[in-house]
Amino acid sequence: MERRLSQGDYVPDGGGGLTALGDGEEVLARVLFRLTAHRGAMPFLPELGSRLYLLGREKPSARQALAAQYVAEALREETDLQVRAVELEPGGETARVAVYLDWRGKALTARVEV
């Protein structure tokens, strides 16, 4: 069970404990972690993370397909998730990637800046 974070601190539940994340929130927290962590940055978990941070180095015409590939690669271990669509929203220095997911029949959306 994961706990809710706000501005880097755990959120108290008002009864001396910490606020837990709901099922969908817990899945989204794992998804966001996997998408924002740089793949290969953790020596003992080399398959954890994504290569989305590399999109800025690629030709603009190839970025959409690569974003979908990198998202699928990063979320491969989340067996109860299905990636429905990946949209790349280009920006100036950064771009935003929107990931539309199905989790146990529930639609979830994750957005990350790359």
C-alpha positions in Angstrom: 0.0 0.0 0.0 1.4 3.4 -1.0 0.9 6.6 0.9 -0.2 10.0 -0.4 2.6 12.5 -0.9 2.1 16.3 -1.1 5.1 18.6 -1.8 7.5 15.8 -0.8 5.8 15.0 2.6 3.4 12.3 3.6 -0.1 13.5 4.2 -1.5 12.7 7.7 -4.9 11.1 7.9 -6.0 13.0 11.0 -6.0 9.9 13.2 -2.2 9.6 13.8 -1.5 7.7 10.6 -0.8 8.5 7.0 -3.3 8.8 4.1 -3.3 5.8 1.8 -3.8 6.0 -1.9 -6.9 4.4 -3.5 -6.5 1.6 -6.0 -6.5 3.8 -9.1 -4.3 6.4 -7.4 -1.8 3.8 -6.4 -1.6 2.5 -10.0 -1.2 6.1 -11.3 1.6 6.7 -8.8 3.5 3.7 -10.1 2.9 4.6 -13.7 4.2 8.2 -13.1 7.3 6.8 -11.3 8.0 4.4 -14.2 7.5 7.1 -16.8 9.6 9.8 -15.2 12.5 7.7 -13.9 15.4 7.4 -16.4 15.7 3.9 -17.7 19.1 2.4 -16.7 19.7 5.0 -13.9 19.3 2.4 -11.1 22.1 -0.1 -11.4 20.2 -2.9 -9.6 17.0 -2.3 -11.5 18.2 -1.6 -15.1 14.8 -2.2 -16.7 13.0 0.3 -14.4 12.1 3.6 -15.9 11.5 5.0 -19.4 13.5 6.5 -22.2 11.1 9.4 -22.7 13.8 11.8 -21.7 15.5 11.0 -25.0 12.7 12.3 -27.1 14.2 15.8 -27.4 17.2 14.3 -29.3 15.1 12.7 -32.0 13.7 14.1 -35.2 10.3 15.7 -34.6 8.7 13.3 -37.2 9.8 10.3 -35.2 8.9 11.5 -31.7 5.3 10.3 -31.6 6.1 6.7 -32.5 9.1 6.7 -30.2 7.0 8.1 -27.3 4.5 5.2 -27.7 7.4 2.7 -27.9 9.1 4.1 -24.8 5.8 4.1 -22.8 5.0 0.5 -23.7 8.6 -0.5 -22.7 8.3 1.3 -19.4 5.0 -0.1 -18.4 5.6 -3.7 -19.6 5.8 -5.1 -16.1 2.4 -3.6 -15.1 0.5 -6.6 -16.3 -3.0 -5.4 -15.4 -2.6 -2.2 -17.4 -3.3 -1.7 -21.1 -2.0 1.4 -23.0 -4.9 2.6 -25.1 -3.1 5.7 -26.6 -0.1 7.9 -26.2 -0.2 11.5 -27.4 2.8 13.8 -27.6 2.0 17.5 -27.1 5.0 19.4 -28.3 6.2 22.5 -26.5 9.2 24.7 -26.4 12.0 23.3 -24.3 9.8 20.4 -23.0 7.0 18.4 -24.3 4.1 16.8 -22.5 3.2 13.1 -23.0 -0.4 12.0 -22.3 -0.9 8.3 -21.7 -4.4 6.9 -21.8 -4.7 3.5 -19.9 -7.2 0.8 -19.0 -6.8 -0.7 -15.6 -9.4 -3.3 -14.6 -12.0 -1.7 -16.8 -11.3 1.8 -15.5 -9.9 4.5 -17.7 -6.8 6.3 -16.3 -4.8 9.2 -17.7 -1.2 10.1 -16.9 0.6 13.2 -18.1 4.3 13.7 -17.8 6.7 16.5 -18.9 9.8 15.4 -20.9 
